[in-house]
Amino acid sequence: MTALAAALTGLLLALAAVAEADTDAADVAALGNLYTSWNGPSQLTGWSAGGGDPCGATWMGVSCVGSAVTSLKLSSMGLNGTLGYQLSNLQALKTMDLSSNNLHDSIPYQLPPNLTYL
């Protein structure tokens, strides 16, 4: 019986770790949209247009608290493109540093609601 209890405890701990690492789906979609809008730059290691887990894996320049993306720091990365159309989905984003890149078009009128540094 103790072996079963130990196995169940191990399983629950593993599931808890996975559950903690899962990034909010809206954040994943917004980052995927940015990546596509920047033409899939290879210098953004870990990034993917097709999903992933930026908070559970290492995505260059992305910082999280729990399952929420709170910071994007990608200055001087040689990014080229636009800011996409899903920035407002990054509900917990507070810092976004995209300075010294070749981004064009206008700044979207719907920015992340908690953004304090752009």
N, CA and C atoms as an extended XYZ file, in Angstrom:
354
Properties=species:S:1:pos:R:3:atomname:S:1:resname:S:1:resid:I:1 pbc="F F F"
N         0.811       -1.192        0.000 N   MET     1
C         0.000        0.000        0.000 CA  MET     1
C         0.863        1.268        0.000 C   MET     1
N         1.992        1.254        0.721 N   THR     2
C         2.851        2.431        0.755 CA  THR     2
C         3.497        2.694       -0.608 C   THR     2
N         3.747        1.649       -1.374 N   ALA     3
C         4.307        1.842       -2.716 CA  ALA     3
C         3.291        2.547       -3.606 C   ALA     3
N         2.029        2.178       -3.468 N   LEU     4
C         0.969        2.827       -4.240 CA  LEU     4
C         0.834        4.289       -3.833 C   LEU     4
N         0.872        4.546       -2.548 N   ALA     5
C         0.776        5.922       -2.053 CA  ALA     5
C         1.948        6.752       -2.561 C   ALA     5
N         3.141        6.179       -2.552 N   ALA     6
C         4.327        6.888       -3.043 CA  ALA     6
C         4.209        7.169       -4.535 C   ALA     6
N         3.704        6.208       -5.281 N   ALA     7
C         3.537        6.387       -6.726 CA  ALA     7
C         2.505        7.476       -7.010 C   ALA     7
N         1.412        7.470       -6.280 N   LEU     8
C         0.382        8.497       -6.471 CA  LEU     8
C         0.902        9.875       -6.086 C   LEU     8
N         1.664        9.952       -5.022 N   THR     9
C         2.253       11.227       -4.613 CA  THR     9
C         3.190       11.746       -5.697 C   THR     9
N         4.021       10.869       -6.235 N   GLY    10
C         4.924       11.258       -7.320 CA  GLY    10
C         4.171       11.749       -8.541 C   GLY    10
N         3.101       11.060       -8.874 N   LEU    11
C         2.285       11.461      -10.017 CA  LEU    11
C         1.653       12.824       -9.782 C   LEU    11
N         1.119       13.058       -8.596 N   LEU    12
C         0.506       14.344       -8.282 CA  LEU    12
C         1.526       15.476       -8.320 C   LEU    12
N         2.717       15.247       -7.820 N   LEU    13
C         3.765       16.266       -7.875 CA  LEU    13
C         4.168       16.568       -9.306 C   LEU    13
N         4.252       15.538      -10.134 N   ALA    14
C         4.591       15.743      -11.548 CA  ALA    14
C         3.503       16.529      -12.258 C   ALA    14
N         2.255       16.195      -11.987 N   LEU    15
C         1.145       16.925      -12.599 CA  LEU    15
C         1.102       18.368      -12.130 C   LEU    15
N         1.388       18.615      -10.883 N   ALA    16
C         1.409       19.978      -10.358 CA  ALA    16
C         2.491       20.803      -11.037 C   ALA    16
N         3.649       20.218      -11.274 N   ALA    17
C         4.738       20.932      -11.949 CA  ALA    17
C         4.345       21.288      -13.372 C   ALA    17
N         3.696       20.360      -14.067 N   VAL    18
C         3.249       20.622      -15.434 CA  VAL    18
C         2.177       21.693      -15.439 C   VAL    18
N         1.243       21.619      -14.511 N   ALA    19
C         0.157       22.596      -14.449 CA  ALA    19
C         0.708       23.988      -14.175 C   ALA    19
N         1.737       24.104      -13.334 N   GLU    20
C         2.335       25.392      -13.036 CA  GLU    20
C         3.037       25.984      -14.244 C   GLU    20
N         3.615       25.155      -15.093 N   ALA    21
C         4.410       25.627      -16.216 CA  ALA    21
C         3.564       26.073      -17.396 C   ALA    21
N         2.333       25.636      -17.490 N   ASP    22
C         1.514       25.958      -18.651 CA  ASP    22
C         1.242       27.451      -18.741 C   ASP    22
N         1.655       28.039      -19.832 N   THR    23
C         1.427       29.452      -20.084 CA  THR    23
C        -0.017       29.662      -20.525 C   THR    23
N        -0.583       30.772      -20.104 N   ASP    24
C        -1.936       31.134      -20.500 CA  ASP    24
C        -2.064       31.051      -22.022 C   ASP    24
N        -3.128       30.412      -22.496 N   ALA    25
C        -3.309       30.180      -23.938 CA  ALA    25
C        -3.358       31.482      -24.737 C   ALA    25
N        -3.968       32.526      -24.181 N   ALA    26
C        -4.037       33.807      -24.889 CA  ALA    26
C        -2.643       34.421      -25.027 C   ALA    26
N        -1.788       34.239      -24.010 N   ASP    27
C        -0.414       34.738      -24.089 CA  ASP    27
C         0.369       33.990      -25.160 C   ASP    27
N         0.199       32.681      -25.212 N   VAL    28
C         0.888       31.866      -26.223 CA  VAL    28
C         0.465       32.315      -27.619 C   VAL    28
N        -0.825       32.530      -27.822 N   ALA    29
C        -1.330       32.967      -29.132 CA  ALA    29
C        -0.781       34.341      -29.502 C   ALA    29
N        -0.738       35.262      -28.539 N   ALA    30
C        -0.228       36.610      -28.811 CA  ALA    30
C         1.259       36.580      -29.172 C   ALA    30
N         2.041       35.785      -28.449 N   LEU    31
C         3.469       35.679      -28.765 CA  LEU    31
C         3.687       34.994      -30.112 C   LEU    31
N         2.879       34.010      -30.421 N   GLY    32
C         2.951       33.363      -31.727 CA  GLY    32
C         2.648       34.337      -32.851 C   GLY    32
N         1.665       35.217      -32.609 N   ASN    33
C         1.321       36.233      -33.597 CA  ASN    33
C         2.461       37.229      -33.785 C   ASN    33
N         3.107       37.631      -32.697 N   LEU    34
C         4.270       38.515      -32.806 CA  LEU    34
C         5.377       37.851      -33.610 C   LEU    34
N         5.665       36.609      -33.284 N   TYR    35
C         6.728       35.861      -33.969 CA  TYR    35
C         6.454       35.801      -35.474 C   TYR    35
N         5.229       35.536      -35.839 N   THR    36
C         4.853       35.496      -37.256 CA  THR    36
C         4.951       36.882      -37.878 C   THR    36
N         4.525       37.917      -37.147 N   SER    37
C         4.580       39.293      -37.645 CA  SER    37
C         6.017       39.762      -37.857 C   SER    37
N         6.953       39.137      -37.152 N   TRP    38
C         8.369       39.453      -37.308 CA  TRP    38
C         9.051       38.497      -38.279 C   TRP    38
N         8.287       37.709      -39.001 N   ASN    39
C         8.786       36.794      -40.027 CA  ASN    39
C         9.622       35.645      -39.464 C   ASN    39
N         9.259       35.161      -38.277 N   GLY    40
C         9.906       33.990      -37.689 CA  GLY    40
C        11.404       34.102      -37.517 C   GLY    40
N        11.888       35.143      -36.831 N   PRO    41
C        13.338       35.338      -36.737 CA  PRO    41
C        14.047       34.222      -35.967 C   PRO    41
N        15.102       33.696      -36.552 N   SER    42
C        15.831       32.575      -35.951 CA  SER    42
C        16.571       32.976      -34.676 C   SER    42
N        16.856       34.266      -34.496 N   GLN    43
C        17.581       34.697      -33.303 CA  GLN    43
C        16.724       34.614      -32.029 C   GLN    43
N        15.427       34.447      -32.172 N   LEU    44
C        14.557       34.293      -31.002 CA  LEU    44
C        14.492       32.824      -30.613 C   LEU    44
N        15.506       32.375      -29.921 N   THR    45
C        15.594       30.966      -29.545 CA  THR    45
C        14.450       30.572      -28.624 C   THR    45
N        13.888       29.420      -28.908 N   GLY    46
C        12.779       28.889      -28.127 CA  GLY    46
C        11.417       29.300      -28.641 C   GLY    46
N        11.328       30.378      -29.404 N   TRP    47
C        10.051       30.885      -29.881 CA  TRP    47
C         9.478       29.978      -30.966 C   TRP    47
N         8.139       29.995      -31.072 N   SER    48
C         7.448       29.199      -32.081 CA  SER    48
C         6.136       29.877      -32.442 C   SER    48
N         5.784       29.835      -33.707 N   ALA    49
C         4.500       30.374      -34.135 CA  ALA    49
C         3.374       29.402      -33.826 C   ALA    49
N         3.720       28.137      -33.640 N   GLY    50
C         2.704       27.103      -33.478 CA  GLY    50
C         2.437       26.684      -32.044 C   GLY    50
N         2.634       27.567      -31.084 N   GLY    51
C         2.357       27.221      -29.691 CA  GLY    51
C         3.634       26.975      -28.927 C   GLY    51
N         3.508       26.318      -27.820 N   GLY    52
C         4.632       26.074      -26.939 CA  GLY    52
C         4.302       26.546      -25.545 C   GLY    52
N         5.320       26.662      -24.723 N   ASP    53
C         5.135       27.048      -23.329 CA  ASP    53
C         6.211       28.046      -22.927 C   ASP    53
N         6.031       29.330      -23.260 N   PRO    54
C         7.062       30.323      -22.971 CA  PRO    54
C         7.404       30.452      -21.487 C   PRO    54
N         6.455       30.170      -20.598 N   CYS    55
C         6.735       30.272      -19.161 CA  CYS    55
C         7.376       29.001      -18.610 C   CYS    55
N         7.164       27.885      -19.264 N   GLY    56
C         7.732       26.624      -18.798 CA  GLY    56
C         9.029       26.262      -19.488 C   GLY    56
N         9.272       26.860      -20.632 N   ALA    57
C        10.500       26.628      -21.399 CA  ALA    57
C        11.251       27.960      -21.473 C   ALA    57
N        12.390       27.954      -22.105 N   THR    58
C        13.163       29.185      -22.229 CA  THR    58
C        12.896       29.819      -23.585 C   THR    58
N        12.125       30.898      -23.574 N   TRP    59
C        11.910       31.694      -24.773 CA  TRP    59
C        12.706       32.977      -24.584 C   TRP    59
N        13.622       33.262      -25.475 N   MET    60
C        14.488       34.430      -25.347 CA  MET    60
C        13.671       35.700      -25.091 C   MET    60
N        14.049       36.425      -24.040 N   GLY    61
C        13.451       37.721      -23.738 CA  GLY    61
C        12.106       37.689      -23.049 C   GLY    61
N        11.565       36.517      -22.774 N   VAL    62
C        10.240       36.405      -22.158 CA  VAL    62
C        10.393       36.075      -20.678 C   VAL    62
N         9.723       36.847      -19.827 N   SER    63
C         9.686       36.568      -18.389 CA  SER    63
C         8.235       36.399      -17.969 C   SER    63
N         8.028       35.525      -16.990 N   CYS    64
C         6.676       35.204      -16.530 CA  CYS    64
C         6.604       35.229      -15.012 C   CYS    64
N         5.384       35.377      -14.536 N   VAL    65
C         5.039       35.123      -13.141 CA  VAL    65
C         3.916       34.101      -13.198 C   VAL    65
N         4.189       32.915      -12.709 N   GLY    66
C         3.217       31.833      -12.822 CA  GLY    66
C         3.005       31.484      -14.281 C   GLY    66
N         1.770       31.538      -14.729 N   SER    67
C         1.442       31.196      -16.116 CA  SER    67
C         1.267       32.421      -17.006 C   SER    67
N         1.581       33.598      -16.480 N   ALA    68
C         1.347       34.849      -17.218 CA  ALA    68
C         2.652       35.485      -17.672 C   ALA    68
N         2.687       35.923      -18.919 N   VAL    69
C         3.832       36.653      -19.462 CA  VAL    69
C         3.771       38.072      -18.919 C   VAL    69
N         4.859       38.503      -18.255 N   THR    70
C         4.884       39.829      -17.637 CA  THR    70
C         5.904       40.776      -18.275 C   THR    70
N         6.843       40.229      -19.053 N   SER    71
C         7.879       41.079      -19.621 CA  SER    71
C         8.390       40.507      -20.941 C   SER    71
N         8.588       41.404      -21.910 N   LEU    72
C         9.263       41.084      -23.178 CA  LEU    72
C        10.422       42.060      -23.319 C   LEU    72
N        11.634       41.559      -23.288 N   LYS    73
C        12.817       42.407      -23.434 CA  LYS    73
C        13.620       41.899      -24.623 C   LYS    73
N        13.412       42.566      -25.757 N   LEU    74
C        14.009       42.121      -27.020 CA  LEU    74
C        14.651       43.286      -27.763 C   LEU    74
N        15.343       44.162      -27.040 N   SER    75
C        15.982       45.289      -27.710 CA  SER    75
C        17.180       44.815      -28.536 C   SER    75
N        17.419       45.512      -29.636 N   SER    76
C        18.580       45.274      -30.514 CA  SER    76
C        18.694       43.830      -30.986 C   SER    76
N        17.566       43.237      -31.331 N   MET    77
C        17.553       41.836      -31.785 CA  MET    77
C        17.467       41.700      -33.307 C   MET    77
N        17.441       42.817      -34.015 N   GLY    78
C        17.326       42.752      -35.465 CA  GLY    78
C        15.949       42.317      -35.932 C   GLY    78
N        14.928       42.597      -35.127 N   LEU    79
C        13.563       42.216      -35.500 CA  LEU    79
C        13.050       43.140      -36.591 C   LEU    79
N        12.293       42.582      -37.508 N   ASN    80
C        11.769       43.326      -38.643 CA  ASN    80
C        10.324       42.928      -38.863 C   ASN    80
N         9.420       43.899      -38.832 N   GLY    81
C         8.008       43.602      -39.063 CA  GLY    81
C         7.114       44.536      -38.271 C   GLY    81
N         5.947       44.035      -37.914 N   THR    82
C         4.953       44.845      -37.200 CA  THR    82
C         4.703       44.266      -35.802 C   THR    82
N         3.815       44.904      -35.078 N   LEU    83
C         3.469       44.438      -33.729 CA  LEU    83
C         2.266       43.497      -33.718 C   LEU    83
N         1.820       43.097      -34.882 N   GLY    84
C         0.718       42.140      -34.938 CA  GLY    84
C        -0.593       42.739      -34.455 C   GLY    84
N        -1.527       41.867      -34.118 N   TYR    85
C        -2.859       42.339      -33.738 CA  TYR    85
C        -3.378       41.709      -32.447 C   TYR    85
N        -2.505       41.060      -31.677 N   GLN    86
C        -2.984       40.402      -30.457 CA  GLN    86
C        -2.293       40.887      -29.190 C   GLN    86
N        -1.648       42.038      -29.228 N   LEU    87
C        -0.950       42.524      -28.041 CA  LEU    87
C        -1.869       42.646      -26.828 C   LEU    87
N        -3.092       43.057      -27.040 N   SER    88
C        -4.011       43.261      -25.913 CA  SER    88
C        -4.337       41.964      -25.184 C   SER    88
N        -4.030       40.817      -25.796 N   ASN    89
C        -4.248       39.527      -25.121 CA  ASN    89
C        -3.212       39.260      -24.035 C   ASN    89
N        -2.131       40.015      -24.026 N   LEU    90
C        -1.094       39.847      -23.004 CA  LEU    90
C        -1.530       40.624      -21.754 C   LEU    90
N        -2.480       40.079      -21.041 N   GLN    91
C        -3.144       40.758      -19.935 CA  GLN    91
C        -2.203       41.165      -18.796 C   GLN    91
N        -1.180       40.392      -18.519 N   ALA    92
C        -0.293       40.665      -17.382 CA  ALA    92
C         1.005       41.362      -17.800 C   ALA    92
N         1.172       41.642      -19.095 N   LEU    93
C         2.415       42.248      -19.577 CA  LEU    93
C         2.575       43.653      -19.007 C   LEU    93
N         3.716       43.896      -18.354 N   LYS    94
C         3.992       45.208      -17.772 CA  LYS    94
C         5.123       45.918      -18.495 C   LYS    94
N         6.088       45.153      -19.006 N   THR    95
C         7.261       45.729      -19.667 CA  THR    95
C         7.402       45.141      -21.061 C   THR    95
N         7.565       46.038      -22.041 N   MET    96
C         7.819       45.587      -23.410 CA  MET    96
C         8.890       46.496      -24.006 C   MET    96
N        10.099       45.971      -24.118 N   ASP    97
C        11.217       46.717      -24.676 CA  ASP    97
C        11.587       46.104      -26.020 C   ASP    97
N        11.197       46.789      -27.069 N   LEU    98
C        11.504       46.363      -28.428 CA  LEU    98
C        12.350       47.420      -29.131 C   LEU    98
N        13.063       48.228      -28.359 N   SER    99
C        13.847       49.330      -28.906 CA  SER    99
C        14.970       48.821      -29.809 C   SER    99
N        15.388       49.689      -30.696 N   SER   100
C        16.509       49.435      -31.614 CA  SER   100
C        16.283       48.212      -32.489 C   SER   100
N        15.074       48.061      -32.988 N   ASN   101
C        14.717       47.045      -33.980 CA  ASN   101
C        14.142       47.766      -35.186 C   ASN   101
N        13.809       47.063      -36.225 N   ASN   102
C        13.259       47.657      -37.433 CA  ASN   102
C        11.760       47.337      -37.529 C   ASN   102
N        11.010       47.808      -36.536 N   LEU   103
C         9.561       47.586      -36.534 CA  LEU   103
C         8.896       48.758      -37.233 C   LEU   103
N         7.842       48.478      -37.968 N   HIS   104
C         7.183       49.529      -38.729 CA  HIS   104
C         5.676       49.452      -38.559 C   HIS   104
N         4.987       50.353      -39.190 N   ASP   105
C         3.546       50.580      -39.059 CA  ASP   105
C         3.274       51.251      -37.711 C   ASP   105
N         2.030       51.460      -37.423 N   SER   106
C         1.684       52.197      -36.203 CA  SER   106
C         1.629       51.279      -34.987 C   SER   106
N         1.665       51.913      -33.823 N   ILE   107
C         1.487       51.181      -32.567 CA  ILE   107
C         0.002       50.831      -32.474 C   ILE   107
N        -0.328       49.575      -32.201 N   PRO   108
C        -1.740       49.190      -32.110 CA  PRO   108
C        -2.484       50.009      -31.056 C   PRO   108
N        -3.724       50.330      -31.336 N   TYR   109
C        -4.498       51.138      -30.387 CA  TYR   109
C        -4.923       50.333      -29.170 C   TYR   109
N        -4.900       49.005      -29.256 N   GLN   110
C        -5.231       48.171      -28.105 CA  GLN   110
C        -3.954       47.537      -27.571 C   GLN   110
N        -3.356       48.218      -26.613 N   LEU   111
C        -2.146       47.699      -25.974 CA  LEU   111
C        -2.530       46.841      -24.778 C   LEU   111
N        -1.596       46.068      -24.263 N   PRO   112
C        -1.893       45.280      -23.056 CA  PRO   112
C        -2.377       46.200      -21.928 C   PRO   112
N        -3.416       45.823      -21.221 N   PRO   113
C        -4.035       46.714      -20.235 CA  PRO   113
C        -3.161       47.076      -19.046 C   PRO   113
N        -2.153       46.269      -18.720 N   ASN   114
C        -1.297       46.549      -17.568 CA  ASN   114
C         0.100       47.022      -17.960 C   ASN   114
N         0.284       47.360      -19.246 N   LEU   115
C         1.587       47.784      -19.730 CA  LEU   115
C         1.979       49.119      -19.100 C   LEU   115
N         3.154       49.154      -18.454 N   THR   116
C         3.633       50.380      -17.824 CA  THR   116
C         4.932       50.883      -18.449 C   THR   116
N         5.618       50.043      -19.241 N   TYR   117
C         6.863       50.431      -19.888 CA  TYR   117
C         6.854       49.960      -21.332 C   TYR   117
N         6.924       50.913      -22.263 N   LEU   118
C         6.956       50.590      -23.687 CA  LEU   118
C         8.139       51.293      -24.307 C   LEU   118
